Amino acid sequence: MNSAPALRGDIGYFQFLSLSFGTMIGSAWVILLGDWLGKAGPGGAVLGFLSGALIVMTIGACYAELASHLPEAGSEFIYAHRVYGRGLAFTVGWFLVLYLVSVTVFEALALAWIAELLFPDWQSLTLYSVFGGAITWQTLLVGIGGALCIFALNLAGTRAAVVGHSILTFGFLFVVLCILAALLTHGQANHARPLFATTNGKPWWLGSFGIFSFCAYALNGFQAIPQAIEERSGKTRLRSIGMVIVASIAAAACFYCIVVIAASLSMPWQRLVDEPLPMIAAAATLPQGQMVARVLLVATAVSLIKAWNGVFMMAVRLVLAMARTGYVPGRFARLHPRLASPVPALCLVASLNVAGIFWGRAAIEPITDMCAMVLTLTYVMCCATVLRLRARAGTAEGMAGSVTAFKVPGGSALVWTALIGSVIMTLVAFLAPWWGRQGLPLEWVLLIAWGAIGAGVWWSRERVGFTPP
């Protein structure tokens, strides 16, 4: 552990659970449901999520073992820094900053879209276009306003940010589970037939495999726990936190499966495929459907905000960890004397979040593809790191340093399963942007440009040096 002041949060088990689950469940279940059904049918979509969840749960268990061994803010970056050295650590940290900031931009743009649906009469002029998409005053106002609110919540301190996140998560769950229960009750089984079919003319198993790979992104967010593990309460044991990580992934996967099943029972699922927001269309079939659909839109906005807050917290802690270890200027590790919040790191992440909003909604697809590329590589690294540390220490017990720390069950066989699964997800994530496109995909352009900027920062660090606090 470094000598910099430690973050204070006093986070307990239920708050860690809400932090992880609330960060994982954003807006994909509303926006992408039709895509899942069209590619794999209800049965294929559920099968894809269940199989993907098994792999991500094993990956999450690897993260839990590493977090119990190195309980510091920074997660993947810290693991690379302690095990592989400065070159790989900087690369991991630099691209994770891009990933996390990109997700905050995605949430801001998606929230602006939901606001347009909630208030259709609120029209504004187009200011300019990016990637063929129009940018309006409404998009900028909602996105930037949301970013400033997230910034203010985190500025008040970790306790305020986590408590606010928990309130949003459990409130969202109560409302949405009530609506899903109503859909299951009022739905008809024949609407979900055939279970394994497509509307795009391709085999259902191909779509199911795509959903399996998408789980790398859909079930991402459990890393919020390792990022905040330094801020656990004194009564919160490392072993139990590891179990919370795995449980939160399982809970998120079950949520996605229930969404697919409930929506498919509401009407013939083939009709949902062409709906812009299939889950909202499904909710509209209930008694008082228009009101229920509007409530679900509000719940979706709440879901976006909580996921946005969780990823924002992760980005801030990553910047702070990189500053502590001298990879970026040490000023970003400074804490507010009274609130104990990392103000400079908060300002940096908020500024990048706001700047990304000016790219507009057309950037959402390349953002999600690029995030999956970065994510899957870090999954591979973390699984390989568990194997490396176990080999170095001789046993899992030796690695963890305590019988009370979390260890991946099943020995190295399960770790190898996680590694192989993450490698498959990585291959799909990196090849997917090339399918059906000509020229260099935008996702690759963004990665190359960010890598070039990172090379400049690394060169500056080597010449000037950044002093840790």
ZADOTI-211708 format. One record per residue (C-alpha): x, z, y. Coordinates in steps of 0.1 Angstrom, whole numbers, plus 2048, in hexadecimal, padded with zeros to 3 digits. Layout:
XZY...
This chain:
80080080080D7F882281281083F7F88018567D981685D7C081484179D80784778282284576081983675583481E74381A8087318257E97258147CA7038077D67137FB7F672D7E87E27127D97CC6FD7CE7EA71D7C07FB7257AB7DD70279F7D36F879A7F87177847FE7117707DF6EC7687E66E97538056D37348096DD71E7EC6BF72A7D76A871C7F26BA6FD7FD6C96EF7DC6AE6F87C36A06D47C26C36C77BB6C76DE79D6A66D578E6AB6B07946CC6B07826C56C77656A06D17636966F67626A66FD7406C66EB7496C96FD76A6C471F75A6DE71673F6F770B7596F372C76D6F574274E71573074072573076371D75576872F75E74774E74E75474B75C77774577F76976577D75577777177576778E7887747A676E79779877479279E7997867C27917A67C977D7BC7BC7997A87D07B37AC7F07A07D27E979E7D57DF7C37B87F07D67C17E07F87AF7CA8107B97A680B7AE7A07E67BD77F7DA7D777D7F67E37A07ED7E67987C87FA7797D081078C7E98187A87D181D7927B28297707BC83B7737DD8367688018337427FC8167427E58067607F680674E8187F772F8087DB7437F77D47578167D473982D7BC7248197A57428127A274783879672283977E72881D76F74982B76C73B84F75C71B84174173082F73974385073572186071E71684370873584770672F86D6FB70B8696E271484D6D372F8636CE71687F6BC6FF8666A571C85B69E72487F6926FF88567A70286766D7248736687178976616F28946546F08B86756FC8C66856DA8CD6A66D48DF6B96B58E96D56A78D46F76AF8E470E69A8CE71368E8AA72D69889073068786E70F6768756FD69687B6ED6A089D6F76C08AF6DC6D08C46DB6EE8DC6C56FF8C26E06FC8A76FB70A8BF6E57268CD6DA7338AB6FD72F89B71173E8B76F775A8BD6F976389871F76489871F77B8B67077938A571C79488573A79A89B7297B78AD71E7C788C7417C787E7507D289F73B7F289B74F7FA87C74F7F585673480F85171C7FE8687237DC85971E7E78356FF7FC83C6F07DE84F6F97C78326E97DF8196C87E182D6C67BB82F6CE7B780A6B57CF7FC69A7C58156A07A080B69E7A87E667E7BB7E966C79F7FB67A7827E66747947C565079A7CE64C7747D665E76B7B56487827A16297727B16367507A763C75B78461976A78260674C79161C73178261471B76362C7167466246F17436326EB7666556F27596546D773E6696C67336836E27366A16CA73169C6AA7456A769A7656996857816BA6717886BC65F7666DB67275B6DE68973D6D26AD7456F26BC7367076AB7516F26BC76C6F46DD75971A6DA75871A6D377D7066F378371F70676D73B6FA7847267027A37257267987497297A67387277C87157337C17227547B273E7587CB73D7767E17467927C87687917D97597A47F575E7C37E07847BF7DA7877B67FF7767D78097837ED7ED79C7FF80477D80C81676D81D7F87618417FA77585D7EA75A8607CF75B83B7C67718357A77848157A277881177E7538137897597FA7A67657E178C7457E57797327DF7997447BE79F73A7B177C7167BE77F7117AE7A171B78C7937027907766E779B78F6ED77C7A56EC7647876CB77477B6BD76F79E6C574A79D6B574677B6957587866937427A469672278F67B72F77666373C79066471C7A566170678664071777C63071379F62B6ED79B6396D078665E6D578C6636B07926506B37B26676CE7BF6856B77BD67B6A27DB6726C07F168B6C880D6886ED80567A6F07E26777157E166271680064B6FB7F16477107D263E72F7E762471A7F96107167D860873B7D85E874A7E75ED74B80D60A73380661272982961774D83362B75581464173681A64874283E65176583166975581867974183467F76284768D7718276A47538246B17598486B777D83F6C977281F6E075B8346E877784D6F279083270877682071776C84171F79084972F79582774677782974E78084E75A7A284276F79182778077A8407887968587987AB83C7AD78D8307BB7878537C27AC8567D57AC8357E978E83F7F279F8607FC7BF84E8157AC83882479785481477584C80277386D80878788E8067AD8897ED7B18A57D17A588D7D67C58797CF7DC8967B17F389379A8008AE7A48258B47808328B276C81989E78981188677F7EC88679A7D18877907C28A97AA7A68AB7A279A88877D79B8907827878B079676C89D77D76888176076789977174D8AF77873789175473C8857467318A775E7138A975270688772E7068927356E98A973B6D38897156D38827006D286370F6B285572E6C684D71B6DD8357216C88157476C381A74A6E882373A6F380274F6DA7EE76F6E57FF76670A7FA7627047D57846F37D37967117E478172B7D078871D7AE7AE71C7B47AD7417BE79A74979E7B573878A7D074C79C7BF76E7977B87687727DC75E76D7E877C7817D779476A7E878474C80A78575E8067AA7687FB7B37458197A27368307B27508237D574981F7D07247FB7DD7227DC7DD7387DF80373B8027FF7487F77E57617DB7FA76F7EF8197707D282F7677B983174B79D8357657A48137757907F576B79D7DD75078E7BD74477D7C57227867B17037AB7AF70A7BD7907147A577970278A77E71D7A47797387AE75872978974E72778775574C7A674175379B72373F77872474E78772677279E70876A7806F376076D6FD77F78C6F479478F6D178576A6CA78B76C6D87AF78A6C27B877D6A27A87596A57B475F6997D876D6787CB74E6707B673A6547C574F6527E576963A7F378864580679666880B77A68180A77469882877A6B681379E6AB80B7A36A283079A6C583A7B16D58207CE6BF82A7C96C584F7C66EB84A7E56EA8347F96D884F7EF6F38687F970D84F81B6FD84B82070087181672587082E72B85384A71A86584372F88484374F86F86474686087473E88286475989785877387E83878688083D7AC8828247C086D8157DE87F
